[in-house]
Structure formats: C-alpha cells, structure tokens
Amino acid sequence: CPLIAMNSAAHSPSPKSDNFKFRWDVLLLVVFLATCAPSVTGIPLHEWASLGIVPIVAIHLALNWNWIIDVTRRSLGRLSGEVRFNHILDLLLFASFVLLMLSGIIVSESALPALGVPRRTDGFWNGLHNATANIFPSLIGIHLAMHGRWIVAKLRGTMPAASSPGGQR
C-alpha cells in the first residue's frame, strides 16, 4: 500500500522521506474528512475541498510509486496474502476514488458553476456519486486498519527497523 514501506532496501524510504509521507498522509486524511459531511460543511466547501484532494492524492501516489509498480509487477507471482489483499484494496480505493470524483464533478452544484460550467442534473451520476460516497469511507477505514501498526509507530515517533508495517512485502 502507498502508506507502507517495502522490505527491500532499494525501496525502503529514508526516515526523513518516511516522515514526509506520513505528514502528507495526515493532510490527505484531514482533507478527506472535510469532504465527508457536505451537510455540515455546505456544498461549496465540500466541492472545493474535493477538487483540492485530487492533487494531494496524485502526490500520495507519486510518493509511493515504487511500491505500486513493484507489487503490481509481482502480483501474478508469489505474494503474501496480506500484500495481495492490500494491493487489491488499493486498486479498489483508486477505482472508487476516480468514480467518486468523476461523478461529483459531473453533478457539481457549486464549484463548476462558479467556473462557468453549467450544472448537469442526472439521476445516474447522482446515484453513482452517492453509492461511491457510501463505499469509499469503508475502504479508507480498512486501508487505515491495514496500516494501524505503522500509524501508531509514526505517532509515537518510533519505527521498528526490522518490521514492515502491514506485513512482509
């Protein structure tokens, strides 16, 4: 997963880059949480924060690109069950994120009309947006749970040298 460092020394992040990734992931989580309650934040903030999360996710993926490529290349071979599950979960997260963002942009009530793009009302896209908005937080919860040991270690300021958060790579 993008939050996890690999066992391979060639792909292990330095403590400094690992700390940056952790801080970036915290930013991603905070912005995500800000988008989760449009009834509380209001539609304009919900939509602008959602658009703002796109570059944050892109950088998150770029920071973890080596892991993504390495595990994808090895996915047809031997991987531990945990790594395989994590890879599939990450693929589901990415697909649901794309659907969530695409459908949200299409049904935008505030952000795109403010940019001069007319609002489009469409039951299919509204339904897709609502469905993915209900599924995505559960996937994020599982994703966070998969990395619980790493998150706790980072919060405590310690990272066991020999362990890979989330299991062997």
PAMARTI-654549 format. One record per atom (N, C-alpha, C): residue number from 1; residue in one letter; x, y, z; atom name. Coordinates in Angstrom, 3 decimals, padded with zeros to 6 digits, always signed. Each point is the difference from the previous one (the first is absolute). Example, Ala and Ser with C-alpha at 12.3 -4.5 7.8 and 13.67 -1.06 7.14 Angstrom:
% PAMARTI-654549
1 / A / +013.190 / -005.690 / +007.800 / N .
1 / A / -000.890 / +001.190 / +000.000 / CA .
1 / A / +000.900 / +001.200 / +000.000 / C .
2 / S / -000.350 / +001.050 / -000.720 / N .
2 / S / +000.820 / +001.190 / +000.060 / CA .
2 / S / -000.770 / +001.090 / +000.730 / C .
% end
This chain:
% PAMARTI-654549
1 / C / +000.823 / -001.183 / +000.000 / N .
1 / C / -000.823 / +001.183 / +000.000 / CA .
1 / C / +000.862 / +001.238 / +000.000 / C .
2 / P / -000.560 / +001.047 / -000.481 / N .
2 / P / +000.748 / +001.234 / -000.024 / CA .
2 / P / +000.509 / +000.448 / +001.365 / C .
3 / L / -000.629 / -000.367 / +001.088 / N .
3 / L / +000.497 / +000.431 / +001.303 / CA .
3 / L / +001.146 / -000.863 / +000.495 / C .
4 / I / +000.253 / -001.135 / -000.645 / N .
4 / I / +000.927 / -000.968 / +000.561 / CA .
4 / I / +001.331 / +000.010 / -000.735 / C .
5 / A / +001.067 / -000.075 / +000.770 / N .
5 / A / +001.329 / -000.132 / -000.580 / CA .
5 / A / +000.250 / -001.465 / -000.324 / C .
6 / M / +000.792 / -000.225 / -001.017 / N .
6 / M / +000.313 / -001.372 / -000.388 / CA .
6 / M / +001.171 / -000.522 / +000.818 / C .
7 / N / +000.125 / -001.328 / +000.089 / N .
7 / N / +001.138 / -000.603 / +000.682 / CA .
7 / N / +001.291 / +000.188 / -000.777 / C .
8 / S / -000.085 / +000.026 / -001.305 / N .
8 / S / +001.182 / +000.131 / -000.835 / CA .
8 / S / +000.729 / +001.297 / +000.317 / C .
9 / A / +001.303 / -000.112 / +000.244 / N .
9 / A / +000.785 / +001.186 / +000.322 / CA .
9 / A / -000.044 / +001.012 / -001.137 / C .
10 / A / -000.126 / -000.472 / -001.230 / N .
10 / A / -000.037 / +000.906 / -001.143 / CA .
10 / A / -001.251 / +000.864 / -000.001 / C .
11 / H / -001.052 / -000.474 / +000.646 / N .
11 / H / -001.258 / +000.731 / -000.018 / CA .
11 / H / -000.376 / +000.577 / +001.359 / C .
12 / S / +000.805 / -000.234 / +001.022 / N .
12 / S / -000.316 / +000.505 / +001.325 / CA .
12 / S / +000.254 / +001.494 / +000.038 / C .
13 / P / -000.997 / +000.759 / +000.453 / N .
13 / P / +000.214 / +001.433 / +000.061 / CA .
13 / P / +000.929 / +000.355 / +001.150 / C .
14 / S / +000.698 / +001.097 / -000.154 / N .
14 / S / +000.813 / +000.485 / +001.108 / CA .
14 / S / -000.952 / +000.480 / +001.090 / C .
15 / P / +000.485 / +000.069 / +001.247 / N .
15 / P / -000.878 / +000.495 / +001.077 / CA .
15 / P / -000.583 / +001.370 / -000.329 / C .
16 / K / +000.796 / +000.871 / -000.642 / N .
16 / K / -000.474 / +001.338 / -000.348 / CA .
16 / K / -001.138 / -000.080 / -001.017 / C .
17 / S / +000.172 / -000.798 / -001.060 / N .
17 / S / -001.062 / -000.106 / -001.001 / CA .
17 / S / -001.197 / -000.745 / +000.571 / C .
18 / D / +000.242 / -000.957 / +000.897 / N .
18 / D / -001.096 / -000.720 / +000.643 / CA .
18 / D / -000.829 / +000.963 / +000.856 / C .
19 / N / +000.667 / +000.905 / +000.704 / N .
19 / N / -000.714 / +001.002 / +000.795 / CA .
19 / N / -000.787 / +000.945 / -000.890 / C .
20 / F / +000.567 / +000.386 / -001.140 / N .
20 / F / -000.728 / +000.862 / -000.930 / CA .
20 / F / -001.246 / -000.715 / -000.515 / C .
21 / K / +000.148 / -001.274 / -000.367 / N .
21 / K / -001.153 / -000.776 / -000.473 / CA .
21 / K / -001.085 / -000.057 / +001.070 / C .
22 / F / +000.409 / -000.206 / +001.229 / N .
22 / F / -000.979 / -000.064 / +001.081 / CA .
22 / F / -000.745 / +001.325 / +000.137 / C .
23 / R / +000.745 / +001.099 / -000.023 / N .
23 / R / -000.656 / +001.311 / +000.107 / CA .
23 / R / -000.917 / +000.247 / -001.195 / C .
24 / W / +000.433 / -000.426 / -001.166 / N .
24 / W / -000.831 / +000.154 / -001.198 / CA .
24 / W / -001.286 / -000.825 / +000.140 / C .
25 / D / +000.131 / -001.200 / +000.540 / N .
25 / D / -001.173 / -000.854 / +000.210 / CA .
25 / D / -000.958 / +000.607 / +001.016 / C .
26 / V / +000.537 / +000.665 / +001.018 / N .
26 / V / -000.854 / +000.683 / +000.982 / CA .
26 / V / -000.766 / +001.126 / -000.694 / C .
27 / L / +000.684 / +000.771 / -000.841 / N .
27 / L / -000.673 / +001.052 / -000.778 / CA .
27 / L / -001.120 / -000.599 / -000.852 / C .
28 / L / +000.310 / -001.096 / -000.667 / N .
28 / L / -000.995 / -000.677 / -000.832 / CA .
28 / L / -001.211 / -000.416 / +000.837 / C .
29 / L / +000.237 / -000.566 / +001.157 / N .
29 / L / -001.095 / -000.429 / +000.870 / CA .
29 / L / -000.837 / +001.189 / +000.471 / C .
30 / V / +000.653 / +001.084 / +000.384 / N .
30 / V / -000.726 / +001.182 / +000.477 / CA .
30 / V / -000.883 / +000.583 / -001.110 / C .
31 / V / +000.548 / +000.128 / -001.199 / N .
31 / V / -000.797 / +000.536 / -001.107 / CA .
31 / V / -001.128 / -000.966 / -000.341 / C .
32 / F / +000.284 / -001.307 / +000.014 / N .
32 / F / -001.048 / -000.988 / -000.243 / CA .
32 / F / -001.129 / +000.151 / +001.016 / C .
33 / L / +000.353 / +000.106 / +001.287 / N .
33 / L / -001.021 / +000.142 / +001.035 / CA .
33 / L / -000.824 / +001.271 / -000.196 / C .
34 / A / +000.645 / +001.060 / -000.485 / N .
34 / A / -000.721 / +001.249 / -000.264 / CA .
34 / A / -001.025 / -000.162 / -001.123 / C .
35 / T / +000.219 / -000.979 / -000.866 / N .
35 / T / -000.933 / -000.208 / -001.114 / CA .
35 / T / -001.129 / -000.962 / +000.346 / C .
36 / C / +000.093 / -000.653 / +001.134 / N .
36 / C / -000.939 / -001.079 / +000.326 / CA .
36 / C / -001.368 / +000.447 / +000.491 / C .
37 / A / -000.149 / +001.225 / +000.365 / N .
37 / A / -001.277 / +000.445 / +000.573 / CA .
37 / A / -000.483 / +001.274 / -000.680 / C .
38 / P / -000.437 / -000.112 / -001.255 / N .
38 / P / -000.452 / +001.209 / -000.694 / CA .
38 / P / -001.180 / +000.680 / +000.693 / C .
39 / S / -000.767 / -000.757 / +000.781 / N .
39 / S / -001.108 / +000.619 / +000.730 / CA .
39 / S / +000.516 / +000.899 / +001.122 / C .
40 / V / +001.218 / -000.251 / +000.459 / N .
40 / V / +000.606 / +000.821 / +001.050 / CA .
40 / V / +000.808 / +001.139 / -000.611 / C .
41 / T / +000.814 / -000.310 / -001.000 / N .
41 / T / +000.892 / +000.998 / -000.592 / CA .
41 / T / -000.705 / +000.879 / -001.018 / C .
42 / G / -001.084 / -000.513 / -000.571 / N .
42 / G / -000.660 / +000.687 / -001.105 / CA .
42 / G / +000.571 / -000.503 / -001.315 / C .
43 / I / -000.806 / +000.058 / -001.025 / N .
43 / I / +000.406 / -000.514 / -001.315 / CA .
43 / I / +001.201 / +000.738 / -000.573 / C .
44 / P / +000.073 / +001.338 / +000.071 / N .
44 / P / +001.180 / +000.657 / -000.588 / CA .
44 / P / +001.327 / -000.484 / +000.597 / C .
45 / L / +000.116 / -000.047 / +001.328 / N .
45 / L / +001.245 / -000.472 / +000.617 / CA .
45 / L / +000.248 / -001.470 / -000.329 / C .
46 / H / -001.051 / -000.803 / +000.013 / N .
46 / H / +000.109 / -001.416 / -000.348 / CA .
46 / H / +000.596 / -000.153 / -001.409 / C .
47 / E / -000.514 / +000.746 / -000.946 / N .
47 / E / +000.460 / -000.136 / -001.388 / CA .
47 / E / +001.412 / +000.541 / -000.198 / C .
48 / W / +000.306 / +001.159 / +000.586 / N .
48 / W / +001.343 / +000.557 / -000.180 / CA .
48 / W / +001.046 / -000.858 / +000.705 / C .
49 / A / -000.313 / -000.494 / +001.191 / N .
49 / A / +000.937 / -000.891 / +000.700 / CA .
49 / A / +000.188 / -001.298 / -000.783 / C .
50 / S / -001.087 / -000.482 / -000.598 / N .
50 / S / +000.089 / -001.226 / -000.808 / CA .
50 / S / +000.888 / +000.213 / -001.213 / C .
51 / L / -000.128 / +001.138 / -000.643 / N .
51 / L / +000.889 / +000.291 / -001.126 / CA .
51 / L / +001.444 / +000.150 / +000.480 / C .
52 / G / +000.167 / +000.566 / +001.183 / N .
52 / G / +001.334 / +000.175 / +000.554 / CA .
52 / G / +000.675 / -001.302 / +000.384 / C .
53 / I / -000.793 / -001.025 / +000.244 / N .
53 / I / +000.590 / -001.279 / +000.404 / CA .
53 / I / +000.653 / -000.729 / -001.187 / C .
54 / V / -000.394 / +000.352 / -001.211 / N .
54 / V / +000.551 / -000.691 / -001.182 / CA .
54 / V / +001.522 / +000.142 / -000.073 / C .
55 / P / +000.569 / +001.197 / +000.066 / N .
55 / P / +001.474 / +000.063 / -000.041 / CA .
55 / P / +000.653 / -000.625 / +001.230 / C .
56 / I / -000.681 / +000.036 / +001.147 / N .
56 / I / +000.558 / -000.625 / +001.198 / CA .
56 / I / +000.093 / -001.518 / -000.204 / C .
57 / V / -001.031 / -000.601 / -000.588 / N .
57 / V / +000.021 / -001.435 / -000.294 / CA .
57 / V / +001.062 / -000.305 / -001.061 / C .
58 / A / +000.108 / +000.852 / -001.014 / N .
58 / A / +001.003 / -000.222 / -001.053 / CA .
58 / A / +001.410 / -000.015 / +000.594 / C .
59 / I / +000.281 / +000.922 / +000.907 / N .
59 / I / +001.321 / +000.032 / +000.640 / CA .
59 / I / +000.176 / -001.209 / +000.914 / C .
60 / H / -001.061 / -000.395 / +000.700 / N .
60 / H / +000.043 / -001.208 / +000.843 / CA .
60 / H / +000.394 / -001.212 / -000.855 / C .
61 / L / -000.614 / -000.130 / -001.154 / N .
61 / L / +000.327 / -001.116 / -000.895 / CA .
61 / L / +001.437 / +000.110 / -000.514 / C .
62 / A / +000.419 / +001.204 / -000.342 / N .
62 / A / +001.374 / +000.194 / -000.490 / CA .
62 / A / +001.025 / -000.351 / +001.076 / C .
63 / L / -000.296 / +000.370 / +001.240 / N .
63 / L / +000.918 / -000.309 / +001.099 / CA .
63 / L / +000.149 / -001.501 / +000.223 / C .
64 / N / -000.996 / -000.744 / -000.400 / N .
64 / N / -000.014 / -001.442 / +000.232 / CA .
64 / N / +000.073 / -000.798 / -001.296 / C .
65 / W / +000.416 / +000.652 / -001.074 / N .
65 / W / -000.017 / -000.622 / -001.318 / CA .
65 / W / +000.871 / -001.256 / -000.072 / C .
66 / N / +001.151 / -000.003 / +000.652 / N .
66 / N / +000.876 / -001.177 / -000.046 / CA .
66 / N / -000.715 / -001.228 / +000.549 / C .
67 / W / -000.704 / +000.156 / +001.134 / N .
67 / W / -000.734 / -001.123 / +000.578 / CA .
67 / W / -001.101 / -000.459 / -000.955 / C .
68 / I / -000.725 / +000.937 / -000.561 / N .
68 / I / -001.108 / -000.331 / -000.907 / CA .
68 / I / +000.522 / -000.808 / -001.186 / C .
69 / I / +001.058 / +000.477 / -000.622 / N .
69 / I / +000.565 / -000.688 / -001.175 / CA .
69 / I / +000.558 / -001.365 / +000.392 / C .
70 / D / +000.759 / -000.056 / +001.092 / N .
70 / D / +000.617 / -001.253 / +000.417 / CA .
70 / D / -001.050 / -001.075 / +000.291 / C .
71 / V / -001.002 / +000.337 / +000.773 / N .
71 / V / -001.014 / -000.997 / +000.370 / CA .
71 / V / -000.871 / -000.350 / -001.206 / C .
72 / T / -000.278 / +000.970 / -000.853 / N .
72 / T / -000.774 / -000.292 / -001.206 / CA .
72 / T / +000.760 / -000.979 / -000.889 / C .
73 / R / +001.293 / +000.199 / -000.159 / N .
73 / R / +000.820 / -000.920 / -000.810 / CA .
73 / R / +000.010 / -001.405 / +000.593 / C .
74 / R / +000.029 / -000.066 / +001.340 / N .
74 / R / +000.071 / -001.296 / +000.666 / CA .
74 / R / -001.379 / -000.610 / +000.267 / C .
75 / S / -001.068 / +000.681 / -000.362 / N .
75 / S / -001.349 / -000.423 / +000.398 / CA .
75 / S / -000.428 / -001.347 / -000.577 / C .
76 / L / +000.570 / -000.409 / -001.106 / N .
76 / L / -000.354 / -001.318 / -000.549 / CA .
76 / L / +000.859 / -001.104 / +000.593 / C .
77 / G / +001.034 / +000.399 / +000.707 / N .
77 / G / +000.888 / -000.975 / +000.634 / CA .
77 / G / -000.359 / -000.202 / +001.457 / C .
78 / R / +001.024 / -000.307 / +000.771 / N .
78 / R / -000.191 / -000.287 / +001.424 / CA .
78 / R / +000.024 / +001.290 / +000.814 / C .
79 / L / -001.100 / +000.256 / +000.643 / N .
79 / L / -000.110 / +001.101 / +000.956 / CA .
79 / L / -000.686 / -000.552 / +001.238 / C .
80 / S / +000.311 / +000.561 / +001.139 / N .
80 / S / -000.723 / -000.417 / +001.198 / CA .
80 / S / -001.461 / +000.407 / -000.153 / C .
81 / G / -000.855 / -000.684 / +000.716 / N .
81 / G / -001.426 / +000.311 / -000.065 / CA .
81 / G / -000.283 / +001.438 / +000.398 / C .
82 / E / +000.732 / +000.486 / +000.994 / N .
82 / E / -000.213 / +001.372 / +000.461 / CA .
82 / E / +000.384 / +001.021 / -001.061 / C .
83 / V / +001.127 / -000.211 / -000.662 / N .
83 / V / +000.436 / +000.922 / -001.055 / CA .
83 / V / -000.975 / -000.069 / -001.173 / C .
84 / R / -000.422 / -001.206 / -000.376 / N .
84 / R / -000.953 / -000.149 / -001.102 / CA .
84 / R / -001.323 / +000.698 / +000.337 / C .
85 / F / -000.508 / -000.212 / +001.223 / N .
85 / F / -001.240 / +000.653 / +000.425 / CA .
85 / F / +000.163 / +001.517 / -000.032 / C .
86 / N / +001.139 / +000.475 / +000.499 / N .
86 / N / +000.269 / +001.432 / +000.030 / CA .
86 / N / +000.030 / +000.592 / -001.403 / C .
87 / H / +000.594 / -000.717 / -000.935 / N .
87 / H / +000.076 / +000.468 / -001.385 / CA .
87 / H / -001.395 / +000.073 / -000.604 / C .
88 / I / -000.801 / -001.024 / +000.214 / N .
88 / I / -001.377 / +000.004 / -000.512 / CA .
88 / I / -000.797 / +001.131 / +000.646 / C .
89 / L / +000.159 / +000.183 / +001.305 / N .
89 / L / -000.674 / +001.092 / +000.696 / CA .
89 / L / +000.394 / +001.345 / -000.600 / C .
90 / D / +001.289 / +000.193 / -000.260 / N .
90 / D / +000.457 / +001.254 / -000.590 / CA .
90 / D / -000.591 / +000.215 / -001.392 / C .
91 / L / -000.119 / -001.067 / -000.781 / N .
91 / L / -000.640 / +000.116 / -001.318 / CA .
91 / L / -001.466 / +000.395 / +000.134 / C .
92 / L / -000.695 / -000.606 / +000.963 / N .
92 / L / -001.403 / +000.361 / +000.248 / CA .
92 / L / -000.116 / +001.448 / +000.473 / C .
93 / L / +000.910 / +000.419 / +000.866 / N .
93 / L / +000.009 / +001.392 / +000.453 / CA .
93 / L / +000.190 / +000.953 / -001.176 / C .
94 / F / +000.947 / -000.302 / -000.860 / N .
94 / F / +000.267 / +000.869 / -001.141 / CA .
94 / F / -001.210 / +000.054 / -000.935 / C .
95 / A / -000.565 / -001.160 / -000.322 / N .
95 / A / -001.163 / -000.029 / -000.896 / CA .
95 / A / -001.183 / +000.754 / +000.603 / C .
96 / S / -000.247 / -000.213 / +001.289 / N .
96 / S / -001.133 / +000.695 / +000.614 / CA .
96 / S / +000.275 / +001.493 / +000.110 / C .
97 / F / +001.250 / +000.387 / +000.229 / N .
97 / F / +000.354 / +001.423 / +000.041 / CA .
97 / F / -000.264 / +000.645 / -001.356 / C .
98 / V / +000.425 / -000.659 / -001.070 / N .
98 / V / -000.220 / +000.544 / -001.344 / CA .
98 / V / -001.490 / +000.148 / -000.274 / C .
99 / L / -000.790 / -001.029 / +000.317 / N .
99 / L / -001.452 / +000.076 / -000.210 / CA .
99 / L / -000.634 / +001.076 / +000.870 / C .
100 / L / +000.443 / +000.107 / +001.240 / N .
100 / L / -000.525 / +001.008 / +000.918 / CA .
100 / L / +000.281 / +001.403 / -000.527 / C .
101 / M / +001.227 / +000.244 / -000.419 / N .
101 / M / +000.365 / +001.323 / -000.500 / CA .
101 / M / -000.681 / +000.309 / -001.322 / C .
102 / L / +000.003 / -000.947 / -000.922 / N .
102 / L / -000.626 / +000.218 / -001.300 / CA .
102 / L / -001.488 / +000.306 / +000.159 / C .
103 / S / -000.689 / -000.815 / +000.768 / N .
103 / S / -001.432 / +000.226 / +000.198 / CA .
103 / S / -000.253 / +001.303 / +000.754 / C .
104 / G / +000.851 / +000.324 / +000.970 / N .
104 / G / -000.147 / +001.253 / +000.740 / CA .
104 / G / +000.188 / +001.217 / -000.884 / C .
105 / I / +000.958 / -000.076 / -000.898 / N .
105 / I / +000.222 / +001.111 / -000.933 / CA .
105 / I / -001.201 / +000.162 / -000.923 / C .
106 / I / -000.513 / -001.115 / -000.489 / N .
106 / I / -001.136 / +000.063 / -000.927 / CA .
106 / I / -001.242 / +000.596 / +000.662 / C .
107 / V / -000.213 / -000.288 / +001.283 / N .
107 / V / -001.206 / +000.495 / +000.680 / CA .
107 / V / +000.270 / +001.246 / +000.844 / C .
108 / S / +001.150 / +000.619 / -000.182 / N .
108 / S / +000.382 / +001.169 / +000.790 / CA .
108 / S / -001.103 / +001.056 / +000.018 / C .
109 / E / -000.323 / +000.446 / +001.208 / N .
109 / E / -001.019 / +001.033 / +000.188 / CA .
109 / E / +000.607 / +001.378 / +000.204 / C .
110 / S / +001.271 / +000.050 / +000.379 / N .
110 / S / +000.589 / +001.273 / +000.395 / CA .
110 / S / +001.322 / +000.300 / -000.704 / C .
111 / A / +000.971 / -000.888 / +000.124 / N .
111 / A / +001.352 / +000.287 / -000.486 / CA .
111 / A / +000.035 / +000.227 / -001.513 / C .
112 / L / -000.497 / -000.942 / -000.763 / N .
112 / L / +000.065 / +000.160 / -001.455 / CA .
112 / L / -000.906 / +001.120 / -000.501 / C .
113 / P / -001.223 / +000.144 / +000.538 / N .
113 / P / -000.785 / +001.174 / -000.420 / CA .
113 / P / +000.723 / +001.320 / +000.303 / C .
114 / A / +000.761 / +000.059 / +001.101 / N .
114 / A / +000.766 / +001.213 / +000.316 / CA .
114 / A / +001.076 / +000.255 / -001.039 / C .
115 / L / +000.441 / -001.067 / -000.665 / N .
115 / L / +001.005 / +000.126 / -001.061 / CA .
115 / L / -000.629 / +000.170 / -001.375 / C .
116 / G / -001.338 / +000.119 / -000.028 / N .
116 / G / -000.701 / +000.212 / -001.263 / CA .
116 / G / -000.457 / -001.268 / -000.692 / C .
117 / V / +000.167 / -001.148 / +000.647 / N .
117 / V / -000.451 / -001.269 / -000.572 / CA .
117 / V / -001.415 / -000.247 / +000.512 / C .
118 / P / -000.971 / -000.129 / -000.905 / N .
118 / P / -001.381 / -000.168 / +000.460 / CA .
118 / P / -000.198 / -001.310 / +000.769 / C .
119 / R / -000.911 / +000.051 / +000.969 / N .
119 / R / -000.329 / -001.169 / +000.814 / CA .
119 / R / -000.771 / -001.000 / -000.838 / C .
120 / R / +000.324 / -001.259 / +000.198 / N .
120 / R / -000.682 / -001.073 / -000.709 / CA .
120 / R / -000.691 / -000.885 / +001.028 / C .
121 / T / -001.300 / -000.106 / -000.096 / N .
121 / T / -000.756 / -000.867 / +000.896 / CA .
121 / T / -000.211 / -001.329 / -000.711 / C .
122 / D / +000.446 / -001.055 / +000.620 / N .
122 / D / -000.089 / -001.315 / -000.626 / CA .
122 / D / -000.115 / -001.042 / +001.095 / C .
123 / G / -001.082 / -000.756 / -000.017 / N .
123 / G / -000.246 / -001.011 / +001.027 / CA .
123 / G / +001.082 / -001.062 / +000.075 / C .
124 / F / +000.521 / -000.425 / -001.155 / N .
124 / F / +001.039 / -001.029 / -000.004 / CA .
124 / F / +001.232 / +000.482 / +000.743 / C .
125 / W / +000.490 / +001.199 / -000.344 / N .
125 / W / +001.224 / +000.512 / +000.604 / CA .
125 / W / -000.205 / +000.339 / +001.467 / C .
126 / N / -001.182 / +000.527 / +000.350 / N .
126 / N / -000.301 / +000.238 / +001.424 / CA .
126 / N / +000.019 / -001.315 / +000.772 / C .
127 / G / -000.628 / -001.033 / -000.560 / N .
127 / G / -000.028 / -001.308 / +000.652 / CA .
127 / G / +001.388 / -000.597 / +000.145 / C .
128 / L / +000.799 / +000.119 / -001.061 / N .
128 / L / +001.374 / -000.514 / +000.052 / CA .
128 / L / +000.813 / +000.755 / +001.053 / C .
129 / H / -000.182 / +001.307 / +000.044 / N .
129 / H / +000.731 / +000.795 / +000.991 / CA .
129 / H / -000.410 / -000.399 / +001.417 / C .
130 / N / -001.275 / -000.153 / +000.231 / N .
130 / N / -000.467 / -000.402 / +001.331 / CA .
130 / N / +000.495 / -001.392 / +000.374 / C .
131 / A / -000.037 / -000.933 / -000.953 / N .
131 / A / +000.451 / -001.370 / +000.281 / CA .
131 / A / +001.484 / -000.031 / +000.324 / C .
132 / T / +000.811 / +000.665 / -000.808 / N .
132 / T / +001.445 / -000.015 / +000.264 / CA .
132 / T / +000.329 / +000.791 / +001.267 / C .
133 / A / -000.773 / +001.050 / +000.285 / N .
133 / A / +000.212 / +000.769 / +001.230 / CA .
133 / A / -000.310 / -000.847 / +001.234 / C .
134 / N / -000.872 / -000.990 / -000.146 / N .
134 / N / -000.298 / -000.891 / +001.119 / CA .
134 / N / +001.023 / -001.126 / +000.136 / C .
135 / I / +000.574 / -000.432 / -001.103 / N .
135 / I / +000.969 / -001.102 / +000.001 / CA .
135 / I / +001.406 / +000.480 / +000.367 / C .
136 / F / +000.389 / +001.146 / -000.527 / N .
136 / F / +001.370 / +000.491 / +000.137 / CA .
136 / F / +000.470 / +000.114 / +001.445 / C .
137 / P / -000.785 / +000.570 / +000.925 / N .
137 / P / +000.482 / +000.090 / +001.391 / CA .
137 / P / +000.282 / -001.366 / +000.631 / C .
138 / S / -000.781 / -001.008 / -000.366 / N .
138 / S / +000.267 / -001.349 / +000.523 / CA .
138 / S / +001.336 / -000.522 / -000.513 / C .
139 / L / +000.277 / +000.232 / -001.269 / N .
139 / L / +001.284 / -000.423 / -000.570 / CA .
139 / L / +001.154 / +000.739 / +000.678 / C .
140 / I / -000.183 / +001.289 / +000.270 / N .
140 / I / +001.023 / +000.777 / +000.705 / CA .
140 / I / +000.210 / -000.570 / +001.399 / C .
141 / G / -001.091 / -000.352 / +000.674 / N .
141 / G / +000.106 / -000.588 / +001.338 / CA .
141 / G / +000.799 / -001.288 / -000.009 / C .
142 / I / -000.255 / -000.863 / -000.970 / N .
142 / I / +000.748 / -001.255 / -000.116 / CA .
142 / I / +001.471 / +000.308 / -000.304 / C .
143 / H / +000.216 / +000.958 / -000.894 / N .
143 / H / +001.360 / +000.420 / -000.369 / CA .
143 / H / +000.768 / +000.481 / +001.242 / C .
144 / L / -000.634 / +000.832 / +000.803 / N .
144 / L / +000.644 / +000.482 / +001.223 / CA .
144 / L / +000.251 / -001.139 / +000.977 / C .
145 / A / -000.943 / -000.908 / +000.128 / N .
145 / A / +000.166 / -001.143 / +000.901 / CA .
145 / A / +001.170 / -000.883 / -000.443 / C .
146 / M / +000.147 / -000.172 / -001.316 / N .
146 / M / +001.115 / -000.796 / -000.517 / CA .
146 / M / +001.350 / +000.597 / +000.413 / C .
147 / H / +000.038 / +001.296 / +000.204 / N .
147 / H / +001.248 / +000.686 / +000.313 / CA .
147 / H / +000.042 / +000.503 / +001.431 / C .
148 / G / -000.852 / -000.556 / +000.837 / N .
148 / G / -000.112 / +000.453 / +001.380 / CA .
148 / G / +001.307 / -000.016 / +000.763 / C .
149 / R / +000.782 / -001.084 / -000.135 / N .
149 / R / +001.282 / -000.076 / +000.725 / CA .
149 / R / +000.944 / +001.106 / -000.434 / C .
150 / W / +000.072 / +000.247 / -001.309 / N .
150 / W / +000.876 / +001.039 / -000.530 / CA .
150 / W / -000.457 / +001.369 / +000.488 / C .
151 / I / -001.298 / +000.252 / -000.033 / N .
151 / I / -000.547 / +001.288 / +000.433 / CA .
151 / I / +000.310 / +000.236 / +001.471 / C .
152 / V / -000.236 / -001.010 / +000.830 / N .
152 / V / +000.281 / +000.137 / +001.436 / CA .
152 / V / +001.490 / +000.237 / +000.219 / C .
153 / A / +000.850 / -000.733 / -000.715 / N .
153 / A / +001.451 / +000.195 / +000.138 / CA .
153 / A / +000.397 / +001.418 / -000.395 / C .
154 / K / -000.572 / +000.515 / -001.081 / N .
154 / K / +000.326 / +001.366 / -000.430 / CA .
154 / K / -000.508 / +001.015 / +001.011 / C .
155 / L / -001.177 / -000.225 / +000.552 / N .
155 / L / -000.539 / +000.921 / +001.002 / CA .
155 / L / +000.842 / +000.001 / +001.271 / C .
156 / R / +000.553 / -001.147 / +000.334 / N .
156 / R / +000.877 / -000.101 / +001.180 / CA .
156 / R / +001.402 / +000.492 / -000.309 / C .
157 / G / +000.296 / +000.209 / -001.281 / N .
157 / G / +001.326 / +000.479 / -000.382 / CA .
157 / G / +001.025 / -001.093 / -000.114 / C .
158 / T / -000.461 / -001.247 / -000.022 / N .
158 / T / +000.926 / -001.118 / -000.137 / CA .
158 / T / -000.420 / -000.838 / -001.192 / C .
159 / M / +000.977 / -000.568 / -000.645 / N .
159 / M / -000.273 / -000.895 / -001.122 / CA .
159 / M / +000.932 / -001.178 / +000.156 / C .
160 / P / -000.518 / -001.167 / +000.414 / N .
160 / P / +000.869 / -001.165 / +000.146 / CA .
160 / P / +000.774 / -000.263 / -001.288 / C .
161 / A / +001.311 / -000.142 / +000.110 / N .
161 / A / +000.858 / -000.136 / -001.173 / CA .
161 / A / -000.287 / -001.248 / -000.807 / C .
162 / A / -000.278 / -001.122 / +000.642 / N .
162 / A / -000.126 / -001.258 / -000.727 / CA .
162 / A / -001.425 / -000.294 / -000.450 / C .
163 / S / -000.969 / +000.775 / +000.443 / N .
163 / S / -001.371 / -000.343 / -000.367 / CA .
163 / S / -000.498 / +000.882 / -001.109 / C .
164 / S / -000.827 / -000.582 / -000.813 / N .
164 / S / -000.669 / +000.722 / -001.066 / CA .
164 / S / -001.446 / +000.164 / +000.422 / C .
165 / P / -000.495 / +001.217 / +000.140 / N .
165 / P / -001.376 / +000.177 / +000.410 / CA .
165 / P / -000.938 / -000.680 / -000.983 / C .
166 / G / -000.941 / -000.714 / +000.517 / N .
166 / G / -000.952 / -000.672 / -000.870 / CA .
166 / G / +000.501 / -001.349 / -000.472 / C .
167 / G / +001.161 / -000.423 / +000.435 / N .
167 / G / +000.454 / -001.348 / -000.345 / CA .
167 / G / +001.162 / -000.019 / -000.961 / C .
168 / Q / +000.468 / -001.186 / -000.271 / N .
168 / Q / +001.117 / -000.218 / -000.903 / CA .
168 / Q / -000.372 / +000.403 / -001.399 / C .
169 / R / +000.947 / +000.530 / -000.723 / N .
169 / R / -000.219 / +000.394 / -001.394 / CA .
169 / R / +000.539 / -001.057 / -000.897 / C .
% end
